[in-house]
Amino acid sequence: MTKINHTIVVRKRCTYVDSKGNRCTKETTVTHPYCPQHTQKVLGLKVAKSTVPFAGLGLFTLKPIKKGDIALFYEGEKLTVKEYNKRYEKEGFGEYGMTLGARHVIDARKTSSGLGRYVCDYTGSGQKANVKYYDNKGKIEITAKRNIEAGEELMVSYGKEMRTAMGFQHINVEEKKRLKKEKKALKKSKKEKKLKK
């Protein structure tokens, strides 16, 4: 099965203006509105290879973030649910859609739509989600679930439905323990039956 990439590569000039009024001359396709250097300087964020297996790029914080603080906003095109569903009807789902209330979706498929799209699901990382999405009066905030240290990758839970749509399932630690226990009990039961014969 071919993985569908909804990314539209958009080249834009960095919007950073220094204290003398000079605008940065670098172009960017990933970290709008700034080039990677100014994204780090202004926002304290960095896009780099994710620590999550098979995830591609991830988003890292270069500064500590306190529990409950907004790390950044999830930005993109504001579409109605109907418009969004029509856009992705052939694929079955859009990889960068975030529901906003009952009637709208923020679609961050374009690279010019913000850094929030680089926050990966934690599945397979061996870690837990450290941020969550929060719908606050028409804006989607990416908020710290705990204190986050500088250098950490921001990770969220996409939820069971989205993981299924994307073709991967998360089995949490408790589920793994339960399955392991059941397997051990079954093995013990089979061994006891053999001894009785």
C-alpha positions in Angstrom: 0.0 0.0 0.0 1.4 3.4 -1.0 1.6 6.0 1.8 -0.2 9.2 0.7 1.7 12.4 1.4 -0.7 15.4 1.6 2.2 17.8 1.9 2.3 20.7 -0.5 5.8 22.2 -0.7 5.5 25.9 -0.4 8.6 28.1 -0.5 8.4 31.3 1.5 10.9 33.9 2.7 11.6 33.9 6.5 9.6 36.7 8.2 12.2 37.5 10.9 13.2 41.2 11.1 16.2 42.1 13.2 16.5 45.2 15.5 17.8 47.3 12.6 14.7 46.5 10.5 16.5 44.0 8.2 14.5 41.0 7.1 16.1 37.6 6.9 16.9 36.6 3.3 16.6 32.8 3.8 13.8 30.8 2.3 12.0 28.0 4.1 9.7 25.1 3.1 9.3 23.5 6.5 9.4 25.9 9.4 7.2 28.8 8.3 7.0 31.6 9.2 10.7 31.6 10.0 13.8 29.8 8.7 15.1 27.0 10.9 17.6 29.3 12.6 15.0 31.9 13.5 12.4 29.3 14.5 14.9 28.2 17.1 15.8 31.8 18.2 12.2 33.2 18.3 10.0 30.2 19.1 12.5 28.0 20.9 11.4 25.1 18.7 13.3 22.8 16.2 12.1 20.5 13.5 14.4 17.4 13.3 14.3 13.6 12.8 11.8 12.2 15.2 12.8 9.7 17.9 9.5 7.8 17.2 10.3 4.9 14.8 9.0 5.5 11.2 7.6 8.9 12.1 9.8 11.2 9.9 10.2 14.7 11.3 9.3 15.6 14.8 9.2 18.8 16.9 11.6 19.5 19.7 11.6 22.2 22.3 14.8 24.1 23.0 13.4 25.6 26.2 11.6 24.2 29.3 7.8 24.3 29.1 5.8 24.2 32.4 2.9 21.9 32.9 -0.3 23.6 31.6 1.6 26.1 29.4 0.9 26.5 25.7 3.8 25.1 23.7 2.4 26.4 20.4 -0.8 26.5 18.4 -2.0 24.0 15.8 -2.5 26.2 12.7 -3.7 25.6 9.2 -6.7 26.1 6.9 -10.0 26.4 8.6 -12.5 24.2 6.7 -16.0 23.0 7.4 -16.3 19.3 8.2 -18.1 18.8 4.9 -15.2 20.5 2.9 -12.6 18.5 4.8 -14.4 15.2 4.2 -14.8 16.0 0.5 -11.1 16.8 0.2 -10.0 13.4 1.6 -12.9 11.2 0.5 -10.7 9.1 -1.8 -8.0 8.6 0.9 -10.4 7.9 3.8 -8.7 10.4 6.1 -6.4 13.4 6.1 -3.2 13.1 8.1 -3.1 16.7 9.3 -6.8 17.4 10.2 -7.7 18.5 13.7 -11.4 19.0 14.7 -12.4 22.4 15.9 -15.7 22.2 17.6 -18.5 20.2 15.9 -18.5 22.1 12.5 -14.9 22.8 11.6 -11.5 21.2 11.0 -8.0 22.8 11.0 -6.1 21.2 8.1 -2.3 21.7 8.4 -1.4 19.7 5.2 0.4 22.7 3.7 3.9 23.3 4.9 3.0 27.0 5.4 0.4 26.0 8.0 2.5 25.9 11.1 4.8 23.8 13.2 2.1 21.9 15.2 1.9 19.4 12.3 5.3 18.0 13.3 4.1 16.9 16.8 4.2 13.1 16.5 2.1 10.4 18.2 4.2 8.8 20.9 3.4 5.2 19.9 6.6 3.1 19.6 8.8 5.7 21.3 8.8 3.9 24.7 7.6 7.3 26.2 4.3 8.8 27.0 2.6 11.8 25.5 3.9 15.1 27.0 1.5 17.5 25.2 -2.3 17.4 24.4 -4.5 19.3 22.0 -7.0 21.7 23.5 -9.8 23.5 21.7 -10.0 27.0 23.2 -12.6 29.3 21.6 -11.7 28.6 18.0 -8.0 28.0 18.5 -6.2 24.7 19.0 -3.6 24.9 21.7 -0.8 22.3 22.1 -0.5 22.3 25.9 2.1 20.7 28.2 0.7 17.7 30.1 3.7 17.8 32.4 6.9 19.8 32.8 8.9 19.4 29.7 12.7 19.8 29.6 14.7 21.6 26.9 15.7 19.1 24.2 12.6 16.9 24.5 10.5 15.9 21.5 6.9 17.0 21.8 4.6 14.0 21.6 0.9 13.6 21.7 -1.7 10.8 21.5 -3.5 10.9 18.2 -6.2 8.7 19.7 -7.3 5.1 18.8 -9.4 6.1 15.8 -6.7 8.1 14.1 -4.0 5.4 14.8 -6.3 2.8 13.2 -6.8 5.1 10.1 -3.1 5.5 9.8 -2.5 1.8 10.1 -0.9 1.4 13.5 -2.3 0.4 16.9 -1.0 1.2 20.3 -1.1 -1.4 23.0 -0.5 0.3 26.3 1.7 -1.1 29.1 -1.2 -2.5 31.1 -2.6 -4.3 28.0 0.9 -5.8 27.3 1.2 -7.0 31.0 -2.3 -8.6 30.8 -1.5 -10.4 27.5 1.8 -11.6 28.9 0.0 -12.9 32.1 -2.6 -14.7 30.0 0.1 -16.3 27.8 2.0 -17.5 30.9 -1.2 -18.9 32.5 -2.1 -20.7 29.3 1.4 -22.2 29.0 1.3 -23.3 32.7 -2.2 -24.9 32.1 -0.9 -26.8 29.1 2.1 -28.0 31.1 -0.1 -29.2 33.9 -2.4 -31.1 31.5 0.6 -32.9 30.1 1.8 -34.0 33.5 -1.7 -35.4 34.4 -1.6 -37.6 31.3 
